[in-house]
Amino acid sequence: MKKGHKKSIIALLTGILVFVTGSLILLYFAGQKLAATISEDATHLVKHIDTALQERRRILTPLNNLGFKQCDQATLLEMRRALFDAKYVIDIGFFKNDQLVCTTGAGLLDKVINDKSPDYIIVDENIRVRFEPQLYLLLFSDRPMEVIIVRQGDYNLIIDTKVFNDDVISSPMWEVVYKHKRSINHLAGQSGVYDTLVNNVYLPYERRLICSEQNSNYCVALHMPWNKFFAKNHFLLIISLILTCLAGVSSALLVDNLIADRRSTFNRIRLGLNKNSFYWTYQPIICLQTGTVIGCEVLARFKDKYGTLYPDQFIPLLRKNNLTWKFTEAMIAKVLKELTAIDILPEGFKVSLNIFPCDVEQGNVSSLTQVSELTNSRFIICLEITEDEYLDTSIAHAHFRTLVKSGFNLSLDDFGTGYSNLKNLQNLSFHQLKIDRTFVQDIATEGLKASMIPNIMELVKKFNYTCVAEGIETSEQEAILKTAGVHYGQGWKYGRPMKVNKFHEYMAKQSV
Ligand SMILES: Nc1nc2c(ncn2[C@@H]2O[C@@H]3COP(=O)(O)O[C@H]4[C@@H](O)[C@H](n5cnc6c(=O)[nH]c(N)nc65)O[C@@H]4COP(=O)(O)O[C@H]3[C@H]2O)c(=O)[nH]1
């Protein structure tokens, strides 16, 4: 699979994962909200039950204790007093010989009414309860009412189930029941809900069954289906879904960027410095008069799992991110180890190391005088420094002098290309000028730069430098440079930059 495709798939999968996780979290919180809503409704209904039970006790027990044996004005007065504070009870009746003889609403009845058999009896309190879905109360005989009729002793009371059904309850299905052993008696709400909720399987959170703590036979069952819940909260849900989608998309983009960042040249270089992804190659330097190899230039390369990088890709980034000295230290350690191990390299073999001008200015180069492997090396260590304004300061000059005192050779690299303002060339303590390969390449076309080579050689002679020409590819270039008096040459004509083992082989062939 192509790397780009792999990256997109990882980003896509992350986006999907975030979306799914976000949706699950959303669902979890929605579930919590749904459970909380049903619980609130349930608590509300149970509170109604408890208050109705208290009211029942508060009315029936004192009335029975009064001991009236028939309904007269005094009886009615007590009954009406009891009703006065009631919230749930809408009527109280008096019984004589199991026949209703008077009620608070209708007073003394013209015609007595026989009591009906109850739905259930609470034996220990001698309470008989009946649910009446359509009772025509004597006072409001024009409209039927859904009521619970509770009788104890000589009195009964009528509770309007409407009071349970207030606006606070948002669950669309609910029921209040009296549960005794296996029988379930409907009291309020929608008949059959309790039974259905107990005997069927439901999604989590969407149903609730609880009983009163005062009397555990009174229970409520509520049902709020998820779709109804979502319909009620659709605005919030849409917003949350949009946010989850956005989170999915942004994390996909983020991962895409992170992967891109990981593969960015800078990140590869940063990690590569610690993971030894840099390696160094060696390009021979030849004495143009004798043709012998007198030294080599050390040139960096980079290779990691994403491929190879060349100096024009990593050198500017090392500079920009202040990693030049870390890089140079790594180079020196590795190169010294590799070259010292090649025993055929003679005493005085010249090893040219590229040094960043900024490390001269910052004084990092001075620490090289403390590296005994460098100062005691059997090689001549030549530090190649590109022409740069950094070198044109008194601090830089002082550092150069320190380096020279410790035995280092200094070479002015890419001479004639960059900053060509160096005022006091003779004060720089340099040993060598390196003619840039653009000058050498110009020889074939007899260009302007090629015509400047004699002038460069005059400077070389004047300041008693040695001179290296880089980028020699042809015998014609070699011959002209040799005639011009250039001492050393470097270029593909003699050998490309090579890894240490190849360089070893190359040097072995030279000494045969
Ligand atoms: N066309 C052509 N090119 C030739 C020929 N002979 C040599 N070259 C190339 O010319 C460049 C010479 O190195 P430079 O001027 O020091 O220029 C170097 C040097 O300034 C810098 N560099 C390379 N390695 C290091 C390092 O380890 N440290 C530092 N500070 N700079 C380095 O990167 C620059 C480029 O390095 P490279 O890409 O290796 O490019 C090298 C080398 O491969 C030739 O005959 N024809």
The ligand as an ORCA input file, in Angstrom:
! r2SCAN-3c Opt
* xyz 0 1
  N      28.628     18.247     -9.491
  C      29.672     17.869     -8.797
  N      29.624     17.905     -7.440
  C      30.731     17.508     -6.750
  C      31.876     17.038     -7.391
  N      32.775     16.720     -6.436
  C      32.192     16.990     -5.233
  N      30.927     17.459     -5.419
  C      29.987     17.915     -4.426
  O      30.372     19.227     -4.084
  C      30.092     19.448     -2.712
  C      31.327     19.881     -2.062
  O      31.131     20.129     -0.742
  P      31.063     21.591     -0.114
  O      31.435     22.642     -1.110
  O      31.870     21.543      1.130
  O      29.523     21.796      0.193
  C      28.909     20.949      1.105
  C      28.997     21.476      2.506
  O      28.931     22.881      2.524
  C      27.722     20.958      3.089
  N      28.007     19.742      3.876
  C      28.053     18.459      3.461
  N      28.348     17.660      4.500
  C      28.539     18.478      5.567
  C      28.879     18.259      6.924
  O      29.106     17.137      7.384
  N      28.976     19.376      7.736
  C      28.735     20.623      7.269
  N      28.851     21.649      8.114
  N      28.412     20.865      6.006
  C      28.315     19.805      5.160
  O      26.841     20.621      2.078
  C      27.413     20.974      0.830
  C      26.985     20.031     -0.242
  O      27.488     18.786     -0.009
  P      27.313     17.646     -1.095
  O      25.922     17.626     -1.569
  O      27.877     16.415     -0.516
  O      28.162     18.162     -2.256
  C      29.562     18.119     -2.175
  C      30.106     17.112     -3.156
  O      29.351     15.914     -3.224
  C      31.917     17.005     -8.822
  O      32.865     16.628     -9.449
  N      30.767     17.435     -9.467
*
